[in-house]
Amino acid sequence: MPRTARVTPGGMVFHVLNRGVGRRQLFRSDADDRAFEDIIEETMAVQPIRVCSYCLIPNHWHFVLWPRVDGDLAAFMQRLTMTHATRWQRHRKQVGYGHVSQGRFKSFPVSTDE
């Protein structure tokens, strides 16, 4: 049975964030920032979503995302965070040493422009 996509209610925009486990620094250099930005681009090519803005801070990140249909946010974030964690661990030879992020990303509907 084909599944039909449902447009998100009112075109809802979300503030999405996640932090490094134990306040671990995720972004130590411009190269770390660029590597994450490459992952954003790769993820968007496979799982498109409207990225209104994002901010990378040494131990966490923020996005403002505007999904077109139900499920876009979760699918985009799952792919983005899994790819980032895998590459981060491999680059730092930390595979098998635990989580990179505190847990699943957090998302909150944006209710006002402020």
N, C-alpha and C positions, 0 to 999 in steps of 0.2 A: 504494500500500500504506500503510495507516495506521501511524503510528509510535506506539508506546506509551511512555509516560513511566515511567522507573524511579526509584523512591524512592532517595535517596542512602543509601549504606551507613550504617546505624546513626543516621540523622539527623544526619550530621556537620555541625559548626559550623566556620566559617572566619574567621580573622583576615585582613582584606584591607586593603591600603594602597597609596598611590601618593604620589609627591613631585613638586613643581614642578621643571622642568628647571633645572639650574644653581642650585639652591636659591632659585629665583624664588618670591616671595610670591604665593600664590594667594588668600589671604584677608587683606585689609588693613583691613576695616571690618565693622561689624555688617551692613551692607547686602550685602557679599560673602557673609557667612555665610548670611543669609536667602535670597539668590539660589540658593546651593547647596542649601539645605534645600528650596526650591521645586522644584528639579530632582529631588531625591530623591523627593518626593511625586509629581511627574509621572511619573517612571520607575516607581514602584511601582504606579501606576494602570494602566500598560501591561504591565509585566513584574513581577508581584508576587514578593516574597521576604520572608522574615521578617528584619527588622532588629532585632537584639538591642541594639546600641548603636553609636554613632559618635562620633568626636572630630575636630574641625577645628582644625588648628594652622596658623599663618601660611603655612608652605611645604609642608604635606602634610596628609593625612587618613588616618584609620583607621576601619574598620568591623568589627563582629562580625556576620556574616551566617549564616543558617541556611536553606539552600535545601531545598525540598520534594522536587524531582526533579532528576536529572542535567540539566545545561545551564542551570538557573536562574541560577546564579552568573555564568557567562560572559555570558549574555544581559542580565542586569541591569546588570552592570558595563560592558559595551560601550555600552549606551544611555546610562547615567549619564555615563561619561567623555567620550563623543563630544559629548553635549549640553553638558556643562560647558565643554569646550574651545572649542566653537563660540561659545557665548555669552560666554565670558571674552575671547576674541580680538576679537569684535565690539565689546564694551563698551569695551575699551581701544584700539580701532582698531589691532590687532596682526595682522589677518588677513594671511597670507602671510609672516609673520616667524618661522615655525618652530613647534616643538612647545610645548605648555603643560606636559605631564608628562614625566618622565624616560623613560617607555615604558609598556608594558602594565602594568596593575596587578599586584601580587604577592599571592598568597593562600597561607595556611598552615592546615592542619587544626588545630583546637584539640584538644589531647590530654588536658589536665587542666584543672580548675577554676582552678588557680593561674595 
